[in-house]
Amino acid sequence: MHGSGALTRWLLANDLVDELTLLVVPVIVGQGDHLFPQDGPDLALELLKTHAFCRGIVPQTYRPAGAPQCASDPTT
């Protein structure tokens, strides 16, 4: 599946994603829609593979890994 943020969010929210490939492009865009909304579910991702192209574009392939496990504060 390619190109639909709304569909991606729906598939993630309904636990229907096996793998997710994100392309990190070295450009700052100050407007537009966000792929992951602020009020969406928390989801841990396991990195399966990554690679860097010559212009700095980095595809990263992840597998959903359930709820995030937050590290506890070592000072408490």
PDB file of N, CA, C and O in Angstrom:
ATOM      1  N   MET A   1       0.848  -1.150   0.000  1.00  0.00           N
ATOM      2  CA  MET A   1       0.000   0.000   0.000  1.00  0.00           C
ATOM      3  C   MET A   1       0.897   1.216   0.000  1.00  0.00           C
ATOM      4  O   MET A   1       1.908   1.245   0.702  1.00  0.00           O
ATOM      5  N   HIS A   2       0.547   2.202  -0.764  1.00  0.00           N
ATOM      6  CA  HIS A   2       1.419   3.357  -0.928  1.00  0.00           C
ATOM      7  C   HIS A   2       0.604   4.633  -1.034  1.00  0.00           C
ATOM      8  O   HIS A   2      -0.358   4.697  -1.800  1.00  0.00           O
ATOM      9  N   GLY A   3       0.982   5.646  -0.272  1.00  0.00           N
ATOM     10  CA  GLY A   3       0.479   6.986  -0.517  1.00  0.00           C
ATOM     11  C   GLY A   3      -0.739   7.465   0.237  1.00  0.00           C
ATOM     12  O   GLY A   3      -1.122   8.620   0.049  1.00  0.00           O
ATOM     13  N   SER A   4      -1.374   6.677   1.069  1.00  0.00           N
ATOM     14  CA  SER A   4      -2.572   7.144   1.758  1.00  0.00           C
ATOM     15  C   SER A   4      -2.346   7.175   3.264  1.00  0.00           C
ATOM     16  O   SER A   4      -2.322   6.131   3.916  1.00  0.00           O
ATOM     17  N   GLY A   5      -2.182   8.370   3.811  1.00  0.00           N
ATOM     18  CA  GLY A   5      -1.985   8.518   5.249  1.00  0.00           C
ATOM     19  C   GLY A   5      -3.191   8.061   6.053  1.00  0.00           C
ATOM     20  O   GLY A   5      -3.042   7.430   7.100  1.00  0.00           O
ATOM     21  N   ALA A   6      -4.393   8.380   5.563  1.00  0.00           N
ATOM     22  CA  ALA A   6      -5.605   7.988   6.286  1.00  0.00           C
ATOM     23  C   ALA A   6      -5.727   6.461   6.353  1.00  0.00           C
ATOM     24  O   ALA A   6      -6.072   5.910   7.398  1.00  0.00           O
ATOM     25  N   LEU A   7      -5.445   5.790   5.249  1.00  0.00           N
ATOM     26  CA  LEU A   7      -5.519   4.329   5.238  1.00  0.00           C
ATOM     27  C   LEU A   7      -4.432   3.726   6.127  1.00  0.00           C
ATOM     28  O   LEU A   7      -4.684   2.757   6.843  1.00  0.00           O
ATOM     29  N   THR A   8      -3.235   4.288   6.084  1.00  0.00           N
ATOM     30  CA  THR A   8      -2.147   3.804   6.945  1.00  0.00           C
ATOM     31  C   THR A   8      -2.530   3.901   8.409  1.00  0.00           C
ATOM     32  O   THR A   8      -2.328   2.950   9.165  1.00  0.00           O
ATOM     33  N   ARG A   9      -3.082   5.041   8.825  1.00  0.00           N
ATOM     34  CA  ARG A   9      -3.502   5.215  10.219  1.00  0.00           C
ATOM     35  C   ARG A   9      -4.580   4.210  10.590  1.00  0.00           C
ATOM     36  O   ARG A   9      -4.547   3.655  11.688  1.00  0.00           O
ATOM     37  N   TRP A  10      -5.536   3.962   9.697  1.00  0.00           N
ATOM     38  CA  TRP A  10      -6.615   3.011   9.967  1.00  0.00           C
ATOM     39  C   TRP A  10      -6.069   1.594  10.099  1.00  0.00           C
ATOM     40  O   TRP A  10      -6.449   0.863  11.013  1.00  0.00           O
ATOM     41  N   LEU A  11      -5.180   1.204   9.190  1.00  0.00           N
ATOM     42  CA  LEU A  11      -4.594  -0.136   9.253  1.00  0.00           C
ATOM     43  C   LEU A  11      -3.802  -0.339  10.539  1.00  0.00           C
ATOM     44  O   LEU A  11      -3.899  -1.396  11.162  1.00  0.00           O
ATOM     45  N   LEU A  12      -3.016   0.662  10.945  1.00  0.00           N
ATOM     46  CA  LEU A  12      -2.256   0.561  12.197  1.00  0.00           C
ATOM     47  C   LEU A  12      -3.189   0.471  13.401  1.00  0.00           C
ATOM     48  O   LEU A  12      -2.968  -0.342  14.299  1.00  0.00           O
ATOM     49  N   ALA A  13      -4.219   1.293  13.423  1.00  0.00           N
ATOM     50  CA  ALA A  13      -5.162   1.301  14.550  1.00  0.00           C
ATOM     51  C   ALA A  13      -5.911  -0.021  14.673  1.00  0.00           C
ATOM     52  O   ALA A  13      -6.347  -0.387  15.765  1.00  0.00           O
ATOM     53  N   ASN A  14      -6.064  -0.738  13.564  1.00  0.00           N
ATOM     54  CA  ASN A  14      -6.802  -2.002  13.567  1.00  0.00           C
ATOM     55  C   ASN A  14      -5.886  -3.219  13.504  1.00  0.00           C
ATOM     56  O   ASN A  14      -6.331  -4.319  13.178  1.00  0.00           O
ATOM     57  N   ASP A  15      -4.601  -3.020  13.817  1.00  0.00           N
ATOM     58  CA  ASP A  15      -3.618  -4.111  13.910  1.00  0.00           C
ATOM     59  C   ASP A  15      -3.557  -4.941  12.625  1.00  0.00           C
ATOM     60  O   ASP A  15      -3.524  -6.170  12.675  1.00  0.00           O
ATOM     61  N   LEU A  16      -3.543  -4.257  11.467  1.00  0.00           N
ATOM     62  CA  LEU A  16      -3.542  -4.934  10.176  1.00  0.00           C
ATOM     63  C   LEU A  16      -2.260  -4.690   9.385  1.00  0.00           C
ATOM     64  O   LEU A  16      -2.248  -4.843   8.163  1.00  0.00           O
ATOM     65  N   VAL A  17      -1.179  -4.313  10.073  1.00  0.00           N
ATOM     66  CA  VAL A  17       0.088  -4.025   9.398  1.00  0.00           C
ATOM     67  C   VAL A  17       1.123  -5.068   9.791  1.00  0.00           C
ATOM     68  O   VAL A  17       1.362  -5.292  10.978  1.00  0.00           O
ATOM     69  N   ASP A  18       1.743  -5.712   8.792  1.00  0.00           N
ATOM     70  CA  ASP A  18       2.825  -6.665   9.038  1.00  0.00           C
ATOM     71  C   ASP A  18       4.180  -5.981   9.004  1.00  0.00           C
ATOM     72  O   ASP A  18       5.047  -6.264   9.830  1.00  0.00           O
ATOM     73  N   GLU A  19       4.361  -5.080   8.046  1.00  0.00           N
ATOM     74  CA  GLU A  19       5.599  -4.324   7.898  1.00  0.00           C
ATOM     75  C   GLU A  19       5.269  -2.910   7.476  1.00  0.00           C
ATOM     76  O   GLU A  19       4.251  -2.657   6.832  1.00  0.00           O
ATOM     77  N   LEU A  20       6.139  -1.995   7.845  1.00  0.00           N
ATOM     78  CA  LEU A  20       5.955  -0.585   7.525  1.00  0.00           C
ATOM     79  C   LEU A  20       7.306  -0.056   7.052  1.00  0.00           C
ATOM     80  O   LEU A  20       8.294  -0.141   7.782  1.00  0.00           O
ATOM     81  N   THR A  21       7.358   0.487   5.842  1.00  0.00           N
ATOM     82  CA  THR A  21       8.595   1.082   5.347  1.00  0.00           C
ATOM     83  C   THR A  21       8.418   2.593   5.317  1.00  0.00           C
ATOM     84  O   THR A  21       7.551   3.117   4.619  1.00  0.00           O
ATOM     85  N   LEU A  22       9.245   3.274   6.078  1.00  0.00           N
ATOM     86  CA  LEU A  22       9.228   4.735   6.126  1.00  0.00           C
ATOM     87  C   LEU A  22      10.421   5.260   5.361  1.00  0.00           C
ATOM     88  O   LEU A  22      11.531   4.750   5.513  1.00  0.00           O
ATOM     89  N   LEU A  23      10.207   6.274   4.541  1.00  0.00           N
ATOM     90  CA  LEU A  23      11.299   6.927   3.833  1.00  0.00           C
ATOM     91  C   LEU A  23      11.611   8.234   4.550  1.00  0.00           C
ATOM     92  O   LEU A  23      10.763   9.121   4.647  1.00  0.00           O
ATOM     93  N   VAL A  24      12.828   8.340   5.046  1.00  0.00           N
ATOM     94  CA  VAL A  24      13.269   9.574   5.681  1.00  0.00           C
ATOM     95  C   VAL A  24      13.974  10.390   4.599  1.00  0.00           C
ATOM     96  O   VAL A  24      14.995   9.974   4.052  1.00  0.00           O
ATOM     97  N   VAL A  25      13.405  11.563   4.302  1.00  0.00           N
ATOM     98  CA  VAL A  25      13.942  12.435   3.261  1.00  0.00           C
ATOM     99  C   VAL A  25      14.477  13.693   3.947  1.00  0.00           C
ATOM    100  O   VAL A  25      13.759  14.319   4.726  1.00  0.00           O
ATOM    101  N   PRO A  26      15.724  14.069   3.669  1.00  0.00           N
ATOM    102  CA  PRO A  26      16.318  15.202   4.375  1.00  0.00           C
ATOM    103  C   PRO A  26      15.790  16.563   3.895  1.00  0.00           C
ATOM    104  O   PRO A  26      16.528  17.365   3.324  1.00  0.00           O
ATOM    105  N   VAL A  27      14.500  16.799   4.141  1.00  0.00           N
ATOM    106  CA  VAL A  27      13.836  18.044   3.786  1.00  0.00           C
ATOM    107  C   VAL A  27      12.919  18.410   4.943  1.00  0.00           C
ATOM    108  O   VAL A  27      12.230  17.546   5.486  1.00  0.00           O
ATOM    109  N   ILE A  28      12.905  19.674   5.321  1.00  0.00           N
ATOM    110  CA  ILE A  28      11.987  20.133   6.365  1.00  0.00           C
ATOM    111  C   ILE A  28      10.795  20.793   5.691  1.00  0.00           C
ATOM    112  O   ILE A  28      10.945  21.748   4.929  1.00  0.00           O
ATOM    113  N   VAL A  29       9.604  20.268   5.982  1.00  0.00           N
ATOM    114  CA  VAL A  29       8.371  20.803   5.430  1.00  0.00           C
ATOM    115  C   VAL A  29       7.558  21.331   6.603  1.00  0.00           C
ATOM    116  O   VAL A  29       7.229  20.574   7.516  1.00  0.00           O
ATOM    117  N   GLY A  30       7.239  22.585   6.591  1.00  0.00           N
ATOM    118  CA  GLY A  30       6.558  23.204   7.730  1.00  0.00           C
ATOM    119  C   GLY A  30       5.051  23.176   7.665  1.00  0.00           C
ATOM    120  O   GLY A  30       4.399  23.842   8.468  1.00  0.00           O
ATOM    121  N   GLN A  31       4.478  22.441   6.752  1.00  0.00           N
ATOM    122  CA  GLN A  31       3.018  22.400   6.647  1.00  0.00           C
ATOM    123  C   GLN A  31       2.580  21.066   6.070  1.00  0.00           C
ATOM    124  O   GLN A  31       3.409  20.260   5.647  1.00  0.00           O
ATOM    125  N   GLY A  32       1.282  20.839   6.055  1.00  0.00           N
ATOM    126  CA  GLY A  32       0.749  19.607   5.480  1.00  0.00           C
ATOM    127  C   GLY A  32       0.294  18.633   6.544  1.00  0.00           C
ATOM    128  O   GLY A  32       0.403  18.895   7.741  1.00  0.00           O
ATOM    129  N   ASP A  33      -0.218  17.507   6.085  1.00  0.00           N
ATOM    130  CA  ASP A  33      -0.728  16.472   6.982  1.00  0.00           C
ATOM    131  C   ASP A  33       0.419  15.669   7.587  1.00  0.00           C
ATOM    132  O   ASP A  33       1.472  15.496   6.973  1.00  0.00           O
ATOM    133  N   HIS A  34       0.189  15.185   8.803  1.00  0.00           N
ATOM    134  CA  HIS A  34       1.147  14.315   9.470  1.00  0.00           C
ATOM    135  C   HIS A  34       0.689  12.876   9.300  1.00  0.00           C
ATOM    136  O   HIS A  34      -0.509  12.597   9.342  1.00  0.00           O
ATOM    137  N   LEU A  35       1.627  11.966   9.110  1.00  0.00           N
ATOM    138  CA  LEU A  35       1.271  10.551   8.983  1.00  0.00           C
ATOM    139  C   LEU A  35       0.709  10.014  10.284  1.00  0.00           C
ATOM    140  O   LEU A  35      -0.268   9.265  10.282  1.00  0.00           O
ATOM    141  N   PHE A  36       1.329  10.400  11.411  1.00  0.00           N
ATOM    142  CA  PHE A  36       0.905   9.910  12.718  1.00  0.00           C
ATOM    143  C   PHE A  36       0.329  11.064  13.524  1.00  0.00           C
ATOM    144  O   PHE A  36       1.058  11.995  13.864  1.00  0.00           O
ATOM    145  N   PRO A  37      -0.965  11.025  13.839  1.00  0.00           N
ATOM    146  CA  PRO A  37      -1.582  12.125  14.585  1.00  0.00           C
ATOM    147  C   PRO A  37      -1.152  12.122  16.049  1.00  0.00           C
ATOM    148  O   PRO A  37      -0.710  11.101  16.576  1.00  0.00           O
ATOM    149  N   GLN A  38      -1.288  13.282  16.699  1.00  0.00           N
ATOM    150  CA  GLN A  38      -0.915  13.395  18.108  1.00  0.00           C
ATOM    151  C   GLN A  38      -1.772  12.515  19.009  1.00  0.00           C
ATOM    152  O   GLN A  38      -1.305  12.085  20.063  1.00  0.00           O
ATOM    153  N   ASP A  39      -3.005  12.239  18.624  1.00  0.00           N
ATOM    154  CA  ASP A  39      -3.905  11.459  19.475  1.00  0.00           C
ATOM    155  C   ASP A  39      -4.016   9.997  19.048  1.00  0.00           C
ATOM    156  O   ASP A  39      -4.952   9.307  19.451  1.00  0.00           O
ATOM    157  N   GLY A  40      -3.081   9.523  18.245  1.00  0.00           N
ATOM    158  CA  GLY A  40      -3.122   8.136  17.790  1.00  0.00           C
ATOM    159  C   GLY A  40      -2.604   7.175  18.836  1.00  0.00           C
ATOM    160  O   GLY A  40      -2.081   7.595  19.868  1.00  0.00           O
ATOM    161  N   PRO A  41      -2.747   5.887  18.576  1.00  0.00           N
ATOM    162  CA  PRO A  41      -2.279   4.878  19.529  1.00  0.00           C
ATOM    163  C   PRO A  41      -0.750   4.825  19.560  1.00  0.00           C
ATOM    164  O   PRO A  41      -0.092   5.103  18.557  1.00  0.00           O
ATOM    165  N   ASP A  42      -0.196   4.468  20.714  1.00  0.00           N
ATOM    166  CA  ASP A  42       1.246   4.258  20.844  1.00  0.00           C
ATOM    167  C   ASP A  42       1.564   2.871  20.311  1.00  0.00           C
ATOM    168  O   ASP A  42       0.829   1.918  20.570  1.00  0.00           O
ATOM    169  N   LEU A  43       2.652   2.756  19.570  1.00  0.00           N
ATOM    170  CA  LEU A  43       3.026   1.486  18.974  1.00  0.00           C
ATOM    171  C   LEU A  43       4.542   1.402  18.885  1.00  0.00           C
ATOM    172  O   LEU A  43       5.187   2.296  18.336  1.00  0.00           O
ATOM    173  N   ALA A  44       5.105   0.338  19.418  1.00  0.00           N
ATOM    174  CA  ALA A  44       6.550   0.104  19.284  1.00  0.00           C
ATOM    175  C   ALA A  44       6.813  -0.490  17.905  1.00  0.00           C
ATOM    176  O   ALA A  44       5.989  -1.229  17.366  1.00  0.00           O
ATOM    177  N   LEU A  45       7.968  -0.158  17.344  1.00  0.00           N
ATOM    178  CA  LEU A  45       8.363  -0.689  16.053  1.00  0.00           C
ATOM    179  C   LEU A  45       9.729  -1.355  16.179  1.00  0.00           C
ATOM    180  O   LEU A  45      10.632  -0.821  16.821  1.00  0.00           O
ATOM    181  N   GLU A  46       9.872  -2.524  15.562  1.00  0.00           N
ATOM    182  CA  GLU A  46      11.151  -3.234  15.538  1.00  0.00           C
ATOM    183  C   GLU A  46      11.792  -2.990  14.173  1.00  0.00           C
ATOM    184  O   GLU A  46      11.195  -3.296  13.142  1.00  0.00           O
ATOM    185  N   LEU A  47      13.007  -2.439  14.166  1.00  0.00           N
ATOM    186  CA  LEU A  47      13.708  -2.161  12.918  1.00  0.00           C
ATOM    187  C   LEU A  47      14.179  -3.465  12.288  1.00  0.00           C
ATOM    188  O   LEU A  47      14.899  -4.239  12.919  1.00  0.00           O
ATOM    189  N   LEU A  48      13.769  -3.708  11.033  1.00  0.00           N
ATOM    190  CA  LEU A  48      14.160  -4.915  10.312  1.00  0.00           C
ATOM    191  C   LEU A  48      15.336  -4.654   9.379  1.00  0.00           C
ATOM    192  O   LEU A  48      16.264  -5.458   9.294  1.00  0.00           O
ATOM    193  N   LYS A  49      15.289  -3.524   8.682  1.00  0.00           N
ATOM    194  CA  LYS A  49      16.399  -3.192   7.787  1.00  0.00           C
ATOM    195  C   LYS A  49      16.388  -1.698   7.487  1.00  0.00           C
ATOM    196  O   LYS A  49      15.357  -1.031   7.577  1.00  0.00           O
ATOM    197  N   THR A  50      17.546  -1.202   7.135  1.00  0.00           N
ATOM    198  CA  THR A  50      17.703   0.192   6.752  1.00  0.00           C
ATOM    199  C   THR A  50      18.832   0.287   5.748  1.00  0.00           C
ATOM    200  O   THR A  50      19.632  -0.637   5.596  1.00  0.00           O
ATOM    201  N   HIS A  51      18.885   1.406   5.072  1.00  0.00           N
ATOM    202  CA  HIS A  51      19.826   1.560   3.966  1.00  0.00           C
ATOM    203  C   HIS A  51      19.879   3.056   3.668  1.00  0.00           C
ATOM    204  O   HIS A  51      18.871   3.740   3.849  1.00  0.00           O
ATOM    205  N   ALA A  52      20.986   3.576   3.231  1.00  0.00           N
ATOM    206  CA  ALA A  52      21.088   4.998   2.882  1.00  0.00           C
ATOM    207  C   ALA A  52      21.407   5.148   1.400  1.00  0.00           C
ATOM    208  O   ALA A  52      22.335   4.520   0.890  1.00  0.00           O
ATOM    209  N   PHE A  53      20.638   5.978   0.718  1.00  0.00           N
ATOM    210  CA  PHE A  53      20.923   6.307  -0.676  1.00  0.00           C
ATOM    211  C   PHE A  53      21.874   7.500  -0.722  1.00  0.00           C
ATOM    212  O   PHE A  53      22.066   8.176   0.288  1.00  0.00           O
ATOM    213  N   CYS A  54      22.461   7.760  -1.868  1.00  0.00           N
ATOM    214  CA  CYS A  54      23.511   8.766  -1.985  1.00  0.00           C
ATOM    215  C   CYS A  54      23.052  10.186  -1.648  1.00  0.00           C
ATOM    216  O   CYS A  54      23.888  10.994  -1.244  1.00  0.00           O
ATOM    217  N   ARG A  55      21.814  10.522  -1.787  1.00  0.00           N
ATOM    218  CA  ARG A  55      21.335  11.877  -1.486  1.00  0.00           C
ATOM    219  C   ARG A  55      20.759  12.003  -0.076  1.00  0.00           C
ATOM    220  O   ARG A  55      20.122  13.006   0.246  1.00  0.00           O
ATOM    221  N   GLY A  56      20.977  11.007   0.751  1.00  0.00           N
ATOM    222  CA  GLY A  56      20.545  11.075   2.134  1.00  0.00           C
ATOM    223  C   GLY A  56      19.169  10.502   2.420  1.00  0.00           C
ATOM    224  O   GLY A  56      18.725  10.531   3.568  1.00  0.00           O
ATOM    225  N   ILE A  57      18.486   9.986   1.420  1.00  0.00           N
ATOM    226  CA  ILE A  57      17.183   9.356   1.643  1.00  0.00           C
ATOM    227  C   ILE A  57      17.429   7.992   2.272  1.00  0.00           C
ATOM    228  O   ILE A  57      18.251   7.211   1.794  1.00  0.00           O
ATOM    229  N   VAL A  58      16.694   7.714   3.364  1.00  0.00           N
ATOM    230  CA  VAL A  58      16.912   6.481   4.107  1.00  0.00           C
ATOM    231  C   VAL A  58      15.589   5.720   4.246  1.00  0.00           C
ATOM    232  O   VAL A  58      14.714   6.149   4.999  1.00  0.00           O
ATOM    233  N   PRO A  59      15.429   4.591   3.528  1.00  0.00           N
ATOM    234  CA  PRO A  59      14.256   3.747   3.774  1.00  0.00           C
ATOM    235  C   PRO A  59      14.503   2.902   5.018  1.00  0.00           C
ATOM    236  O   PRO A  59      15.576   2.322   5.183  1.00  0.00           O
ATOM    237  N   GLN A  60      13.517   2.841   5.878  1.00  0.00           N
ATOM    238  CA  GLN A  60      13.607   2.057   7.117  1.00  0.00           C
ATOM    239  C   GLN A  60      12.392   1.136   7.168  1.00  0.00           C
ATOM    240  O   GLN A  60      11.254   1.604   7.122  1.00  0.00           O
ATOM    241  N   THR A  61      12.628  -0.164   7.264  1.00  0.00           N
ATOM    242  CA  THR A  61      11.539  -1.132   7.316  1.00  0.00           C
ATOM    243  C   THR A  61      11.378  -1.615   8.751  1.00  0.00           C
ATOM    244  O   THR A  61      12.334  -2.059   9.387  1.00  0.00           O
ATOM    245  N   TYR A  62      10.149  -1.520   9.245  1.00  0.00           N
ATOM    246  CA  TYR A  62       9.826  -1.869  10.631  1.00  0.00           C
ATOM    247  C   TYR A  62       8.730  -2.917  10.665  1.00  0.00           C
ATOM    248  O   TYR A  62       7.961  -3.071   9.716  1.00  0.00           O
ATOM    249  N   ARG A  63       8.674  -3.637  11.783  1.00  0.00           N
ATOM    250  CA  ARG A  63       7.584  -4.551  12.100  1.00  0.00           C
ATOM    251  C   ARG A  63       6.928  -4.022  13.371  1.00  0.00           C
ATOM    252  O   ARG A  63       7.633  -3.693  14.324  1.00  0.00           O
ATOM    253  N   PRO A  64       5.584  -3.929  13.414  1.00  0.00           N
ATOM    254  CA  PRO A  64       4.932  -3.540  14.662  1.00  0.00           C
ATOM    255  C   PRO A  64       5.318  -4.496  15.784  1.00  0.00           C
ATOM    256  O   PRO A  64       5.366  -5.710  15.585  1.00  0.00           O
ATOM    257  N   ALA A  65       5.593  -3.941  16.965  1.00  0.00           N
ATOM    258  CA  ALA A  65       6.079  -4.747  18.093  1.00  0.00           C
ATOM    259  C   ALA A  65       5.257  -4.514  19.356  1.00  0.00           C
ATOM    260  O   ALA A  65       5.788  -4.565  20.465  1.00  0.00           O
ATOM    261  N   GLY A  66       3.966  -4.259  19.188  1.00  0.00           N
ATOM    262  CA  GLY A  66       3.092  -4.107  20.350  1.00  0.00           C
ATOM    263  C   GLY A  66       3.225  -2.760  21.028  1.00  0.00           C
ATOM    264  O   GLY A  66       3.654  -1.776  20.427  1.00  0.00           O
ATOM    265  N   ALA A  67       2.847  -2.741  22.289  1.00  0.00           N
ATOM    266  CA  ALA A  67       2.897  -1.505  23.074  1.00  0.00           C
ATOM    267  C   ALA A  67       4.350  -1.169  23.418  1.00  0.00           C
ATOM    268  O   ALA A  67       5.144  -2.069  23.689  1.00  0.00           O
ATOM    269  N   PRO A  68       4.700   0.114  23.408  1.00  0.00           N
ATOM    270  CA  PRO A  68       6.067   0.493  23.751  1.00  0.00           C
ATOM    271  C   PRO A  68       6.394   0.147  25.199  1.00  0.00           C
ATOM    272  O   PRO A  68       5.548   0.276  26.084  1.00  0.00           O
ATOM    273  N   GLN A  69       7.610  -0.287  25.427  1.00  0.00           N
ATOM    274  CA  GLN A  69       8.107  -0.531  26.775  1.00  0.00           C
ATOM    275  C   GLN A  69       8.998   0.642  27.155  1.00  0.00           C
ATOM    276  O   GLN A  69      10.127   0.746  26.675  1.00  0.00           O
ATOM    277  N   CYS A  70       8.507   1.509  27.998  1.00  0.00           N
ATOM    278  CA  CYS A  70       9.259   2.690  28.398  1.00  0.00           C
ATOM    279  C   CYS A  70      10.281   2.322  29.460  1.00  0.00           C
ATOM    280  O   CYS A  70       9.979   1.581  30.396  1.00  0.00           O
ATOM    281  N   ALA A  71      11.475   2.837  29.313  1.00  0.00           N
ATOM    282  CA  ALA A  71      12.512   2.590  30.324  1.00  0.00           C
ATOM    283  C   ALA A  71      12.128   3.303  31.605  1.00  0.00           C
ATOM    284  O   ALA A  71      11.613   4.421  31.576  1.00  0.00           O
ATOM    285  N   SER A  72      12.381   2.654  32.722  1.00  0.00           N
ATOM    286  CA  SER A  72      12.082   3.287  33.987  1.00  0.00           C
ATOM    287  C   SER A  72      13.173   4.290  34.327  1.00  0.00           C
ATOM    288  O   SER A  72      14.305   4.158  33.860  1.00  0.00           O
ATOM    289  N   ASP A  73      12.850   5.273  35.122  1.00  0.00           N
ATOM    290  CA  ASP A  73      13.789   6.313  35.516  1.00  0.00           C
ATOM    291  C   ASP A  73      14.793   5.695  36.509  1.00  0.00           C
ATOM    292  O   ASP A  73      14.390   5.259  37.587  1.00  0.00           O
ATOM    293  N   PRO A  74      16.090   5.652  36.163  1.00  0.00           N
ATOM    294  CA  PRO A  74      17.070   5.010  37.064  1.00  0.00           C
ATOM    295  C   PRO A  74      17.301   5.772  38.361  1.00  0.00           C
ATOM    296  O   PRO A  74      17.927   5.244  39.280  1.00  0.00           O
ATOM    297  N   THR A  75      16.807   7.004  38.453  1.00  0.00           N
ATOM    298  CA  THR A  75      17.019   7.786  39.680  1.00  0.00           C
ATOM    299  C   THR A  75      15.931   7.548  40.709  1.00  0.00           C
ATOM    300  O   THR A  75      16.019   8.048  41.830  1.00  0.00           O
ATOM    301  N   THR A  76      14.885   6.774  40.337  1.00  0.00           N
ATOM    302  CA  THR A  76      13.803   6.540  41.301  1.00  0.00           C
ATOM    303  C   THR A  76      13.831   5.118  41.828  1.00  0.00           C
ATOM    304  O   THR A  76      12.991   4.747  42.648  1.00  0.00           O
TER     305      THR A  76
END
